[in-house]
Amino acid sequence: MLRDGQIDVLIAGGGFAGLTLAIALRQGLGPSFSVTVADPTLGKSRADDERASAIVAAARRLLATLGVWQAVADEAQPILDMVVTDSRLDDAMRPVFLTFAGEVEEGEPFAHMIENRFLIAALEAKARAAGIELRASAAAKFSPEQATAFDHFDVELADGTKVATGLLIAADGAHSSIRERAGIALHGWDYGQSAIVINVGHERDHNGRAEEHFLPAGPFAILPLKGQRSSIVWTETTREAERIVALPADAFHAELEQRFKLHLGDITSVGPRRVHPLGFYVARSFIAERLALVGDAAHVIHPIAGQGLNMGLKDVAALAEVIVDAARLGLDPGATDVLERYQRWRRFDTMTMGLATDGLNRLFSNRSAALRLVRDVGLGMVDRVPGLKRLLIREAAGLVGEVPKLLRGELL
Ligand SMILES: Cc1cc2nc3c(=O)[nH]c(=O)nc-3n(C[C@H](O)[C@H](O)[C@H](O)COP(=O)(O)OP(=O)(O)OC[C@H]3O[C@@H](n4cnc5c(N)ncnc54)[C@H](O)[C@@H]3O)c2cc1C
């Protein structure tokens, strides 16, 4: 039974994970189940944020089921096929080791590229339209002891107001202060690598092709955006990345062209340069008393396979299903056994995906001739073994294993 002013769920963080969870809970349980999202960036324009993400088929199904994808479909570029090469920086030709045609089902591409700002704006608009309470303030303080002793607890927002909630969701990103305040440690390591991320314009059409070039310093990905534009995720050692982004425009262009090559014609424009340090981190636990972690607050992985956000949406789909099931049975959604179901569902899968991307990065980000032979034989085999490519495509599209309902495109 809720007291006056008490809500069912407070979601700290209105990024992809937080907003998607709020909309899923509203769709599953209606307005009598009260959900608030708190994030200081809510309502602020993100028009100058050029970052883009690959949204895999399962995540697109979830967004379509929630009525969000429809608002961004025109901005999304389907990935129609993908090539993988393994070469040295100065190789004139890049031998292609692997190609994927990009459909998981007839007419359903395995992924789409979309700029984050379109998706965030659509999620925020949907949340507002659904009547979800959005508070433009950070979640600042709470006492884990109070959460242990009662069926609700107070969370203080940065604007000084207090929200009494039965469940707190940490969707506050990789540097989650909620996770820290709850005393949940992180396991993992830095790669000593950083990703340089830029959008470029080019003369020729990419025809929906994504490219992953495994260069000795790490993967260099060219991901197609709407129009004659691509998003580049370019991995280097952190020191080299810092040197490269600080170069004057001409010298930067020359470094870029050496890796981008000229098959899409000349590079016609180069957007703002950003650098992200890369690491692999998983929270020791995804839950605590009346608390659950989702998205980057729970795990950060290497962007080599473009799966970070997709894993976060998988957390969201699993947690929404667990909460909706409990609430429909009249159970307390913040109870430990309910949250444990979520943790069992997601933590193992996260470790598997995290270690797979970690292994991939280690295998490819080096100059060893022996390892180069091993990986090229491996890639050649993937190309030849019947059925294996299809399985890999379905795995990358998030459609393998115990897939939550929303990711299968089913309503909760
Ligand atoms: C170079 C690079 C490329 C990537 N490419 C891809 C890709 O192609 N595909 C993919 O799936 N993933 C990709 N990722 C990963 C993806 O960007 C992240 O996994 C995703 O943004 C995480 O979403 P989130 O909602 O968990 O966290 P965030 O997007 O970090 O959102 C967290 C939100 O919490 C808010 N916040 C912070 N503190 C508080 C607080 N105390 N109270 C309230 N709110 C708070 C912040 O303002 C923010 O809005 C990439 C990552 C990198 C670094």
The ligand as an SDF file (V2000), in Angstrom:
LIG
                    3D

 53 58  0  0  0  0  0  0  0  0999 V2000
   32.7940    5.0060  -28.6490 C   0  0  0  0  0  0  0  0  0  0  0  0
   31.5450    4.2930  -28.2420 C   0  0  0  0  0  0  0  0  0  0  0  0
   30.7080    3.7610  -29.2240 C   0  0  0  0  0  0  0  0  0  0  0  0
   29.5550    3.0640  -28.8680 C   0  0  0  0  0  0  0  0  0  0  0  0
   28.7770    2.5220  -29.8450 N   0  0  0  0  0  0  0  0  0  0  0  0
   27.7160    1.7560  -29.4940 C   0  0  0  0  0  0  0  0  0  0  0  0
   26.9090    1.1010  -30.4780 C   0  0  0  0  0  0  0  0  0  0  0  0
   27.1280    1.2230  -31.6860 O   0  0  0  0  0  0  0  0  0  0  0  0
   25.8610    0.3240  -30.0660 N   0  0  0  0  0  0  0  0  0  0  0  0
   25.6030    0.1530  -28.7310 C   0  0  0  0  0  0  0  0  0  0  0  0
   24.7000   -0.6330  -28.3890 O   0  0  0  0  0  0  0  0  0  0  0  0
   26.3240    0.8040  -27.7710 N   0  0  0  0  0  0  0  0  0  0  0  0
   27.3730    1.5830  -28.1280 C   0  0  0  0  0  0  0  0  0  0  0  0
   28.0960    2.1970  -27.1560 N   0  0  0  0  0  0  0  0  0  0  0  0
   27.6820    2.1040  -25.7520 C   0  0  0  0  0  0  0  0  0  0  0  0
   26.5110    3.0490  -25.4340 C   0  0  0  0  0  0  0  0  0  0  0  0
   26.8140    4.3690  -25.8170 O   0  0  0  0  0  0  0  0  0  0  0  0
   26.1750    3.0060  -23.9470 C   0  0  0  0  0  0  0  0  0  0  0  0
   26.0850    1.6540  -23.5680 O   0  0  0  0  0  0  0  0  0  0  0  0
   24.8420    3.7030  -23.6440 C   0  0  0  0  0  0  0  0  0  0  0  0
   24.9090    5.0800  -23.9200 O   0  0  0  0  0  0  0  0  0  0  0  0
   24.4700    3.5240  -22.1720 C   0  0  0  0  0  0  0  0  0  0  0  0
   23.1730    4.0270  -21.9380 O   0  0  0  0  0  0  0  0  0  0  0  0
   22.6950    4.2800  -20.4300 P   0  0  0  0  0  0  0  0  0  0  0  0
   21.3070    4.8060  -20.5340 O   0  0  0  0  0  0  0  0  0  0  0  0
   22.9570    3.0820  -19.5990 O   0  0  0  0  0  0  0  0  0  0  0  0
   23.6950    5.3790  -19.8780 O   0  0  0  0  0  0  0  0  0  0  0  0
   23.9570    6.8780  -20.3750 P   0  0  0  0  0  0  0  0  0  0  0  0
   23.6620    7.0170  -21.8130 O   0  0  0  0  0  0  0  0  0  0  0  0
   25.3310    7.2280  -19.8940 O   0  0  0  0  0  0  0  0  0  0  0  0
   22.8770    7.7260  -19.5720 O   0  0  0  0  0  0  0  0  0  0  0  0
   22.9900    7.9890  -18.1940 C   0  0  0  0  0  0  0  0  0  0  0  0
   22.1040    9.1640  -17.8300 C   0  0  0  0  0  0  0  0  0  0  0  0
   22.1270    9.3220  -16.4070 O   0  0  0  0  0  0  0  0  0  0  0  0
   22.1770   10.7050  -16.0950 C   0  0  0  0  0  0  0  0  0  0  0  0
   22.7300   10.8080  -14.7290 N   0  0  0  0  0  0  0  0  0  0  0  0
   24.0170   10.7070  -14.3150 C   0  0  0  0  0  0  0  0  0  0  0  0
   24.0800   10.7970  -12.9850 N   0  0  0  0  0  0  0  0  0  0  0  0
   22.8100   10.9570  -12.5270 C   0  0  0  0  0  0  0  0  0  0  0  0
   22.2220   11.0840  -11.2270 C   0  0  0  0  0  0  0  0  0  0  0  0
   22.9420   11.0740  -10.0920 N   0  0  0  0  0  0  0  0  0  0  0  0
   20.8720   11.2260  -11.1440 N   0  0  0  0  0  0  0  0  0  0  0  0
   20.0890   11.2240  -12.2610 C   0  0  0  0  0  0  0  0  0  0  0  0
   20.6010   11.1080  -13.5140 N   0  0  0  0  0  0  0  0  0  0  0  0
   21.9320   10.9640  -13.6320 C   0  0  0  0  0  0  0  0  0  0  0  0
   23.0210   11.3300  -17.1890 C   0  0  0  0  0  0  0  0  0  0  0  0
   22.7020   12.7090  -17.3400 O   0  0  0  0  0  0  0  0  0  0  0  0
   22.5820   10.5020  -18.4170 C   0  0  0  0  0  0  0  0  0  0  0  0
   21.5070   11.1180  -19.1160 O   0  0  0  0  0  0  0  0  0  0  0  0
   29.2460    2.9020  -27.4900 C   0  0  0  0  0  0  0  0  0  0  0  0
   30.0630    3.4670  -26.4930 C   0  0  0  0  0  0  0  0  0  0  0  0
   31.2140    4.1490  -26.8750 C   0  0  0  0  0  0  0  0  0  0  0  0
   32.1200    4.7020  -25.7980 C   0  0  0  0  0  0  0  0  0  0  0  0
  1  2  1  0
  2  3  1  0
  2 52  2  0
  3  4  2  0
  4  5  1  0
  4 50  1  0
  5  6  2  0
  6  7  1  0
  6 13  1  0
  7  8  2  0
  7  9  1  0
  9 10  1  0
 10 11  2  0
 10 12  1  0
 12 13  2  0
 13 14  1  0
 14 15  1  0
 14 50  1  0
 15 16  1  0
 16 17  1  0
 16 18  1  0
 18 19  1  0
 18 20  1  0
 20 21  1  0
 20 22  1  0
 22 23  1  0
 23 24  1  0
 24 25  2  0
 24 26  1  0
 24 27  1  0
 27 28  1  0
 28 29  2  0
 28 30  1  0
 28 31  1  0
 31 32  1  0
 32 33  1  0
 33 34  1  0
 33 48  1  0
 34 35  1  0
 35 36  1  0
 35 46  1  0
 36 37  1  0
 36 45  1  0
 37 38  2  0
 38 39  1  0
 39 40  1  0
 39 45  2  0
 40 41  1  0
 40 42  2  0
 42 43  1  0
 43 44  2  0
 44 45  1  0
 46 47  1  0
 46 48  1  0
 48 49  1  0
 50 51  2  0
 51 52  1  0
 52 53  1  0
M  END
$$$$
